[in-house]
Amino acid sequence: MTVPETSPSTDVTSAPSAPSADAAGPRLALVDLAADDPRWDAALPVLQALRPHLTADLLRQVLADDAPGPRFLAAFDGDACLGVAGWRVIANTSAVRKLYVDDLVTAPQARSRGVGAALLAELERRARDAGCAVLDLDSGVQRFDAHRFYLRERMSITSHHFAKPL
């Protein structure tokens, strides 16, 4: 997938995943994905597990948009993408400055192996480094497994989210 570059692709860390029940769990490399990163070929199908409507063309539009768009962090085990997080830092009146997580998804075959926890921990570190008061996300009301994960990760349910399609 070739799209205009918006930011450099960098390897953030290469470390064992958070402890999990599977002692032989993945060794994760957390990687910032730029718009032109060839690893999108592996990451897009993982992101589509959460966002099935997202085609390569739509992703290119999101990444090329001049609005303050999401940055992406992905967890790889070798060439296999095991998880993707889309995020942004937002200034607003409710939190003043927060890191908002647009997307947080783990590949179905990699769930309950510490991938989501590793991504969330890295996002929390980035939020603190950026001077954010809050790490915030919305989760679909039907995503019960995700809700259990967020509560286990010490996140609180703080509001209802309302939307109106246009």
C-alpha positions as CSV (number, residue, x, y, z in Angstrom):
1,M,0.0,0.0,0.0
2,T,1.7,3.2,-1.1
3,V,0.3,6.5,0.4
4,P,1.8,9.9,1.0
5,E,4.2,10.1,3.9
6,T,3.0,11.9,6.9
7,S,5.6,11.0,9.5
8,P,8.6,8.8,9.8
9,S,8.3,5.1,10.7
10,T,10.3,4.3,13.7
11,D,10.7,1.2,15.9
12,V,9.7,2.2,19.4
13,T,10.8,-0.7,21.4
14,S,11.6,-4.3,21.0
15,A,10.9,-6.2,24.1
16,P,9.0,-9.2,25.4
17,S,5.3,-8.7,25.8
18,A,3.6,-8.1,29.1
19,P,3.5,-11.2,31.2
20,S,0.7,-13.6,30.1
21,A,-0.5,-17.0,30.8
22,D,1.4,-18.2,27.7
23,A,5.0,-18.1,28.8
24,A,6.0,-18.7,25.1
25,G,4.1,-15.5,24.1
26,P,5.2,-13.2,21.3
27,R,8.2,-11.0,21.4
28,L,6.8,-7.6,20.5
29,A,8.3,-4.8,18.5
30,L,6.1,-1.7,18.9
31,V,6.4,0.3,15.7
32,D,5.1,3.7,14.6
33,L,3.6,3.3,11.2
34,A,4.0,6.1,8.7
35,A,1.6,6.4,5.9
36,D,4.1,4.9,3.4
37,D,5.3,2.1,5.7
38,P,5.2,-1.3,3.8
39,R,4.1,-3.0,7.0
40,W,0.6,-1.6,6.4
41,D,0.1,-4.7,4.3
42,A,0.2,-6.7,7.5
43,A,-1.4,-4.1,9.8
44,L,-4.5,-3.2,7.7
45,P,-6.1,-6.7,8.0
46,V,-5.7,-6.5,11.8
47,L,-7.2,-3.0,11.9
48,Q,-10.1,-4.3,9.7
49,A,-11.0,-6.8,12.5
50,L,-12.2,-3.7,14.3
51,R,-13.1,-1.5,11.3
52,P,-14.4,-3.8,8.6
53,H,-15.5,-0.9,6.4
54,L,-11.9,0.3,6.2
55,T,-10.4,-0.3,2.7
56,A,-6.9,0.5,1.7
57,D,-8.2,3.5,-0.2
58,L,-10.1,4.8,2.8
59,L,-7.1,4.4,5.0
60,R,-5.0,6.4,2.5
61,Q,-7.6,9.2,2.7
62,V,-7.4,9.2,6.5
63,L,-3.6,9.3,6.5
64,A,-3.4,12.0,3.8
65,D,-6.1,14.2,5.3
66,D,-4.8,17.6,6.5
67,A,-7.0,17.5,9.6
68,P,-5.2,16.4,12.8
69,G,-5.4,12.7,12.1
70,P,-4.5,9.7,14.0
71,R,-1.0,8.3,14.4
72,F,-0.6,4.5,14.4
73,L,1.3,2.2,16.6
74,A,1.5,-1.5,15.7
75,A,2.8,-4.5,17.5
76,F,4.7,-7.0,15.4
77,D,6.2,-10.4,16.1
78,G,8.6,-10.7,13.3
79,D,6.6,-10.0,10.1
80,A,3.2,-10.8,11.8
81,C,1.2,-7.8,12.9
82,L,-0.5,-8.7,16.2
83,G,-2.1,-5.4,17.1
84,V,-2.8,-1.9,16.0
85,A,-3.6,1.3,17.9
86,G,-4.7,4.6,16.3
87,W,-4.3,7.6,18.5
88,R,-4.0,11.4,18.7
89,V,-3.3,14.1,21.2
90,I,-6.3,16.5,21.6
91,A,-6.7,19.8,23.4
92,N,-10.3,20.5,24.6
93,T,-12.2,22.1,27.4
94,S,-13.1,18.9,29.2
95,A,-9.6,17.5,29.8
96,V,-7.4,20.4,28.5
97,R,-5.0,17.9,26.9
98,K,-5.6,14.2,26.4
99,L,-4.4,11.3,24.4
100,Y,-7.5,9.8,22.6
101,V,-7.3,6.3,21.3
102,D,-9.3,6.0,18.1
103,D,-8.6,2.3,17.5
104,L,-7.1,-0.5,19.7
105,V,-7.3,-4.0,18.2
106,T,-5.5,-7.2,18.6
107,A,-5.5,-9.9,15.9
108,P,-8.0,-12.6,16.9
109,Q,-5.2,-15.3,17.1
110,A,-3.2,-13.1,19.4
111,R,-5.8,-12.1,22.0
112,S,-5.2,-12.7,25.7
113,R,-1.4,-12.8,25.1
114,G,-0.5,-9.3,26.4
115,V,-0.5,-7.5,23.0
116,G,-3.3,-5.1,23.9
117,A,-1.8,-4.4,27.3
118,A,1.6,-3.6,25.7
119,L,0.0,-1.2,23.2
120,L,-2.1,0.5,25.9
121,A,1.0,0.8,28.2
122,E,3.0,2.5,25.5
123,L,0.1,4.9,24.8
124,E,-0.1,5.7,28.5
125,R,3.6,6.4,28.5
126,R,3.2,8.7,25.5
127,A,0.3,10.5,27.1
128,R,2.3,11.2,30.2
129,D,5.3,12.4,28.1
130,A,3.0,14.7,26.2
131,G,1.6,16.3,29.3
132,C,-1.8,14.8,29.0
133,A,-4.2,14.6,31.9
134,V,-6.2,11.7,30.5
135,L,-6.0,8.7,28.2
136,D,-9.4,8.4,26.7
137,L,-11.2,6.0,24.3
138,D,-14.7,5.0,23.2
139,S,-15.8,1.4,22.9
140,G,-18.8,0.0,21.1
141,V,-21.5,-1.0,23.5
142,Q,-21.4,-4.6,22.1
143,R,-17.7,-5.1,22.7
144,F,-18.0,-6.9,26.1
145,D,-14.6,-8.5,25.9
146,A,-13.0,-5.2,25.2
147,H,-14.8,-3.6,28.2
148,R,-13.5,-6.4,30.5
149,F,-10.0,-5.6,29.2
150,Y,-10.3,-1.9,29.8
151,L,-11.7,-2.3,33.3
152,R,-8.9,-4.8,34.1
153,E,-6.4,-2.2,32.9
154,R,-7.9,0.2,35.5
155,M,-9.9,2.4,33.0
156,S,-13.2,3.9,34.2
157,I,-16.5,4.3,32.4
158,T,-16.9,8.1,32.5
159,S,-19.6,9.0,30.0
160,H,-22.0,8.0,27.3
161,H,-21.1,8.8,23.7
162,F,-23.8,10.1,21.4
163,A,-23.6,10.2,17.6
164,K,-25.8,11.3,14.7
165,P,-24.9,10.0,11.2
166,L,-24.8,12.9,8.6
